[in-house]
Amino acid sequence: MQEYFETIRCDDFEVFNLEYHQKRMANSVGLNFNLGEYIYPPSSKLLKCKVIYNEESILNISFTEYHKREISSFKLLTSDSISYSKKSCNREELDKLFLQKEDCDEILIVKNGFITDTSIANIAIFLDNVWITPKTPLLKGTTRDRLLSTGELIQKDITVEMLLKAKKVALLNAMIEMDVLEDYRFSL
């Protein structure tokens, strides 16, 4: 049976964005759990809570202290066949692409001519005075969904040309929220 996971930010005993994680769980396998009844952060530190589940139940909940990975260089890789629409524990396709990052910190996946995601985060670019996120990401992240719902992001197909013209780039995931990068480069 396929297993999935959610990565949930916990800081100072607070659990963040549960509504969006619960929504993704429901969309993935039809589970309608109140995650607030299951997640009890064991310390006030910044923690990554990992909830592993399948279509029948929650299988495991673990907490690790979170340390942000520094990312400033991206290898653009094309994969028109990659599929990762549900946050599956099977990350084999992503892992294979990540091994091709060469001297870069992270990969940025191009699918069918458009920018999608990195191996660990959604992306947004600041172009024409607006933050844009891909209309067709590999995975609809919870932070991405929240920022779309508040109007802080808009969805649009992003070409490599648009990416290279952007004034700013940000990574989006549950642990880093919207992390605007100060210094970055792309390797084609």
Secondary structure, 3 states (H helix, E strand, C coil): CCCEEEEEEEECCEECCHHHHHHHHHHHHCCCCCHHHCCCCCCCCCEEEEEEECCCCEEEEEEEECCCCCCCEEEEEECCCCCCCCCECCCHHHHHHHCCCCCCCEEEEEECCEEEEECCCEEEEEECCEEEEECCCCCCCHHHHHHHHCCCCEEECCCHHHHHHCCEEEEEECCCEEEEECCCEEEC
